[in-house]
Amino acid sequence: MSYSAETQVAIAAAIQAAQLCQAVRQAIPEAMEKRDKSPVTVADYGSQAIICRAIAKSFPSDAIVGEEDAGELRRAEMADTLQQVTGYVGALIPDATPEQVAEWIDRGNGSVAPRYWTLDPIDGTKGFLRQDQYAVAIALVEQGEVKVGVLACPALPCSTGETGVLYVAVRGQGATQVPLKGGNPTRLKVVSSEDVAHFRFVESVESSHGDRTRQEAVAQAVGITTESMRIDSQAKYGIVASGQAALYLRLPSPKNPDYRENIWDHAAGAIVVEEAGGKVTDMYGNPLDFGTGTKMMDNRGVVVSNGAIHDHVIGVLARS
């Protein structure tokens, strides 16, 4: 399959969702707190509504697994917030009603299936709130393998120098980047290990998202001597895929060693790196499991590389 229809739907939805997110961010958004204590904004809800609507309209039988749901928004005391979300969605989709917006958001309450979509409407909400990096991530998964991945990174510089970049990958067809505002796509290719200027590694801004001490030790063991780049969201995948870094490490935090990653935090980024010539596994060298559930229970940690150094990294991890 060429997945051309799926790719075009995902691209259009990601661009529209990014437009909504940027509109919210210009208004200096306030965060609400979810039950798991993580932050959520009206942009998270609005972005998911737009994406789920687009997918459901074109592929009504496909399951969608998203990060958010409209349960909180449906409470009477949240009516003003739901109306605010509807206002941002309505700027892009005229005549959207609060009831429709809530329904679109909840379209993302599906389950992992032989064919399904997974999305993170704002990956890196804390970065979004800090006016830093974030991503809109959409992926199509079939039989546990990611087939299409789209990442919109509105605050990340493109290779042209413009701010805002869209990464697109289709299994077996390569990966490209294009300015978010439009332009000609360019092929993505991971960095050569001989490219000293870009032989570096990236990790999360939030220290709780990894084991920084171990990550730095592993990077040094494979010959990376420069200080890490600390960046929010799946934008890190885009940085590896576009040859700006050779390694992205996300090892379990010592404070939460049994943590398992969510599928929507990695699916889109993983295929972008793989189609650019890189490699993505867990810390034991196993493929990431996108076919079982929302949590990758059989995986621990994530290792993303240019491919050439991947076995070396896994070997260092096994000995450390």
Secondary structure, DSSP 8 states (H G I E B T S, - for coil): ---HHHHHHHHHHHHHHHHHHHHHHHT----EE-TTS-EE-HHHHHHHHHHHHHHHHH-TTSEEEES--STTTTSGGGHHHHHHHHHHHHTTSTT--HHHHHHHHHTTB----SEEEEEEEEE-HHHHHTTS--EEEEEEEETTEEEEEEEEEEEEE-TTS-EEEEEEEETTTEEEEEETT----EE-----TT-GGG--EEE-SSGGGS-HHHHHHHHHHTT--S--EE--STHHHHHHHTTS-SEEEE---TTSTT---BGGGTHHHHHHHHHTT-EEE-TTS-----SS-SB-TT--SEEEE-STTHHHHHHHHHH-
